[in-house]
Amino acid sequence: MVFSINNFFDRKNKKSIIADFQDLEHLDGISISAVSAGLYEKKRDDLVLFYFRDGANYASVFTQSKIISENIKWNQKIDSKKLTALLVNTRNANALTGSNGFKSLKELSLDLSKNLSDKQMMDEDCPKKISPNEIMFACTGTIGEKFPVDKIKKSIPDLIQKIKYTQNKLIWMKAALGIMTTDTKPKLSMSECKIGSTKVKIYGIAKGSGMIFPNMATTLGFLFTDAKLPSSVLKQILKKNIETTFNAISCDGDTSTNDMVTIFSTNKANNPIIKKPKDTKLKKFNDSVHEVLLNLAKSVTADGEGASKFITINCKNCRTLKEAKKISFSIANSLLVKTAFAGEDPNWGRIAMAIGKSSAKVNINKLSILIGPFKVLIKGNLSENYDEIKVSDYMKNDSINLTIDLGLGDKKFTAYTTDLTKKYVEINADYRT
């Protein structure tokens, strides 16, 4: 598939109509540009720049993998109070590229900061000199291949020239398309709320389809808000909400070297001054951030490589949150469970197996399993009303809910996953060929 904005005006494909996506419009303080650096054989946008003219406060969570990409190493070293730009490239993860991969980012940061400083001189009444330390990088694609620094560097003048100071839905869509790899559709989400009496916006885009099992999925997520909030507050809000959103999904059980989710605040909204994350005026903002993150995380899961089913696993009444998560992900990552769902086979014994192997405490006499609205196992016994034909019919749905009731406490966790199809094997067997 060649990624193009035109794909989303195809009236013959109802899943591709741009009207189905939320209306992300202008957000003060951010500018966007997307170009083709020729990183793919077929021409498509593969380099995206987010430019913050007056700087942005920020907070990030990164992959917990012990093997991380060079851009994650770069981002972890940034000590600037504000960021001026985020540069995202696809096709190449810049992971396991050694010192040359890191040096390439340094070279790009010098070049990009100089070009943006020149842009400031041309466009701003009070221009500032951009430091390389104000540039954040996100890389996604194949691991272990030489980083294409020359191609990216040659594209920077074009990228700067095409910066759009006023955003609209098409520009946000273009940016979301530009960061995709094996994704089949862009991921965008938005929410609006109030801090005090001031309306603020939260916009988000993400990419991810395979290697999805975040531990903070190749997953990238970026949130942008015009709220006036310090980085310390953003950090706590992101850390809190990531656990039940991006850290609650799994497509294949593999954690990427490049996972990162960052929130940027342009400070353009004139909301009341907030100094602490527990400020009561932040409740609606906190809820809106969670809404955007969850929508993006679910979009990543639903677009899992080769997936035909979106599965929600509700694990409740556990002793601890840790055990609820263990059980949820034991089910979500079980190949036997996932293939049963792909085959629309209500083989609930596989679900029970995944619960048992999780190492969480289980009392079989209190364990209940529901597939959709249908009671299957009730306190360790097969439900008298269990009808496999009805459950099989339910499993033909694109979206399926599982409920696991441990009956041991009051802790709960919800995870999101997909089935595992032949298409997944084909995609990943042919990934580099």
ChimeraX attribute file (.defattr): number of C-alpha atoms within 10 A of each C-alpha:
attribute: neighborCount
match mode: 1-to-1
recipient: residues
	/A:1	8
	/A:2	9
	/A:3	21
	/A:4	15
	/A:5	18
	/A:6	10
	/A:7	15
	/A:8	19
	/A:9	14
	/A:10	13
	/A:11	11
	/A:12	8
	/A:13	10
	/A:14	12
	/A:15	12
	/A:16	19
	/A:17	15
	/A:18	19
	/A:19	12
	/A:20	10
	/A:21	16
	/A:22	15
	/A:23	18
	/A:24	21
	/A:25	16
	/A:26	17
	/A:27	21
	/A:28	20
	/A:29	21
	/A:30	27
	/A:31	20
	/A:32	23
	/A:33	24
	/A:34	29
	/A:35	21
	/A:36	20
	/A:37	24
	/A:38	17
	/A:39	18
	/A:40	13
	/A:41	6
	/A:42	11
	/A:43	14
	/A:44	18
	/A:45	26
	/A:46	24
	/A:47	25
	/A:48	25
	/A:49	23
	/A:50	20
	/A:51	24
	/A:52	22
	/A:53	23
	/A:54	17
	/A:55	20
	/A:56	28
	/A:57	25
	/A:58	23
	/A:59	20
	/A:60	19
	/A:61	18
	/A:62	21
	/A:63	23
	/A:64	16
	/A:65	16
	/A:66	7
	/A:67	12
	/A:68	19
	/A:69	27
	/A:70	28
	/A:71	25
	/A:72	22
	/A:73	14
	/A:74	18
	/A:75	18
	/A:76	13
	/A:77	10
	/A:78	15
	/A:79	10
	/A:80	14
	/A:81	13
	/A:82	21
	/A:83	26
	/A:84	24
	/A:85	27
	/A:86	19
	/A:87	19
	/A:88	21
	/A:89	27
	/A:90	22
	/A:91	22
	/A:92	19
	/A:93	27
	/A:94	33
	/A:95	26
	/A:96	18
	/A:97	17
	/A:98	13
	/A:99	9
	/A:100	15
	/A:101	22
	/A:102	20
	/A:103	14
	/A:104	21
	/A:105	21
	/A:106	17
	/A:107	14
	/A:108	21
	/A:109	23
	/A:110	16
	/A:111	17
	/A:112	23
	/A:113	20
	/A:114	16
	/A:115	19
	/A:116	22
	/A:117	17
	/A:118	16
	/A:119	19
	/A:120	18
	/A:121	14
	/A:122	10
	/A:123	11
	/A:124	11
	/A:125	8
	/A:126	7
	/A:127	15
	/A:128	15
	/A:129	14
	/A:130	24
	/A:131	17
	/A:132	22
	/A:133	21
	/A:134	20
	/A:135	25
	/A:136	21
	/A:137	19
	/A:138	25
	/A:139	28
	/A:140	27
	/A:141	19
	/A:142	18
	/A:143	18
	/A:144	15
	/A:145	15
	/A:146	16
	/A:147	24
	/A:148	17
	/A:149	17
	/A:150	12
	/A:151	13
	/A:152	20
	/A:153	18
	/A:154	12
	/A:155	16
	/A:156	20
	/A:157	14
	/A:158	15
	/A:159	22
	/A:160	20
	/A:161	11
	/A:162	15
	/A:163	18
	/A:164	16
	/A:165	16
	/A:166	14
	/A:167	17
	/A:168	13
	/A:169	16
	/A:170	14
	/A:171	20
	/A:172	23
	/A:173	22
	/A:174	20
	/A:175	27
	/A:176	22
	/A:177	27
	/A:178	27
	/A:179	28
	/A:180	26
	/A:181	22
	/A:182	19
	/A:183	19
	/A:184	18
	/A:185	21
	/A:186	25
	/A:187	26
	/A:188	27
	/A:189	21
	/A:190	24
	/A:191	20
	/A:192	15
	/A:193	19
	/A:194	17
	/A:195	22
	/A:196	15
	/A:197	11
	/A:198	12
	/A:199	15
	/A:200	21
	/A:201	22
	/A:202	25
	/A:203	27
	/A:204	24
	/A:205	24
	/A:206	25
	/A:207	30
	/A:208	32
	/A:209	26
	/A:210	28
	/A:211	20
	/A:212	26
	/A:213	27
	/A:214	28
	/A:215	22
	/A:216	19
	/A:217	34
	/A:218	26
	/A:219	27
	/A:220	23
	/A:221	25
	/A:222	19
	/A:223	24
	/A:224	24
	/A:225	28
	/A:226	23
	/A:227	25
	/A:228	20
	/A:229	25
	/A:230	21
	/A:231	20
	/A:232	14
	/A:233	19
	/A:234	22
	/A:235	18
	/A:236	14
	/A:237	21
	/A:238	21
	/A:239	15
	/A:240	13
	/A:241	18
	/A:242	21
	/A:243	16
	/A:244	18
	/A:245	22
	/A:246	30
	/A:247	19
	/A:248	25
	/A:249	32
	/A:250	29
	/A:251	30
	/A:252	25
	/A:253	20
	/A:254	17
	/A:255	21
	/A:256	26
	/A:257	29
	/A:258	28
	/A:259	29
	/A:260	25
	/A:261	23
	/A:262	19
	/A:263	24
	/A:264	27
	/A:265	27
	/A:266	25
	/A:267	20
	/A:268	18
	/A:269	20
	/A:270	14
	/A:271	19
	/A:272	14
	/A:273	12
	/A:274	16
	/A:275	12
	/A:276	14
	/A:277	18
	/A:278	13
	/A:279	10
	/A:280	13
	/A:281	17
	/A:282	19
	/A:283	16
	/A:284	15
	/A:285	23
	/A:286	20
	/A:287	15
	/A:288	20
	/A:289	28
	/A:290	21
	/A:291	18
	/A:292	22
	/A:293	30
	/A:294	21
	/A:295	21
	/A:296	27
	/A:297	27
	/A:298	24
	/A:299	21
	/A:300	31
	/A:301	29
	/A:302	25
	/A:303	24
	/A:304	28
	/A:305	28
	/A:306	21
	/A:307	22
	/A:308	20
	/A:309	25
	/A:310	22
	/A:311	24
	/A:312	21
	/A:313	22
	/A:314	20
	/A:315	25
	/A:316	25
	/A:317	18
	/A:318	24
	/A:319	18
	/A:320	18
	/A:321	16
	/A:322	14
	/A:323	21
	/A:324	29
	/A:325	23
	/A:326	20
	/A:327	29
	/A:328	30
	/A:329	26
	/A:330	21
	/A:331	26
	/A:332	28
	/A:333	22
	/A:334	19
	/A:335	17
	/A:336	17
	/A:337	26
	/A:338	25
	/A:339	16
	/A:340	20
	/A:341	24
	/A:342	19
	/A:343	16
	/A:344	18
	/A:345	16
	/A:346	21
	/A:347	16
	/A:348	16
	/A:349	11
	/A:350	17
	/A:351	22
	/A:352	18
	/A:353	15
	/A:354	23
	/A:355	23
	/A:356	17
	/A:357	12
	/A:358	18
	/A:359	12
	/A:360	18
	/A:361	16
	/A:362	18
	/A:363	13
	/A:364	16
	/A:365	12
	/A:366	15
	/A:367	20
	/A:368	21
	/A:369	24
	/A:370	19
	/A:371	20
	/A:372	16
	/A:373	11
	/A:374	18
	/A:375	18
	/A:376	23
	/A:377	23
	/A:378	17
	/A:379	17
	/A:380	14
	/A:381	14
	/A:382	13
	/A:383	16
	/A:384	10
	/A:385	9
	/A:386	13
	/A:387	12
	/A:388	14
	/A:389	10
	/A:390	11
	/A:391	21
	/A:392	17
	/A:393	12
	/A:394	19
	/A:395	22
	/A:396	16
	/A:397	13
	/A:398	13
	/A:399	15
	/A:400	18
	/A:401	17
	/A:402	21
	/A:403	20
	/A:404	24
	/A:405	22
	/A:406	28
	/A:407	19
	/A:408	16
	/A:409	13
	/A:410	13
	/A:411	18
	/A:412	21
	/A:413	23
	/A:414	19
	/A:415	25
	/A:416	26
	/A:417	31
	/A:418	31
	/A:419	29
	/A:420	27
	/A:421	19
	/A:422	11
	/A:423	13
	/A:424	16
	/A:425	13
	/A:426	12
	/A:427	14
	/A:428	14
	/A:429	10
	/A:430	8
	/A:431	10
	/A:432	7
	/A:433	5
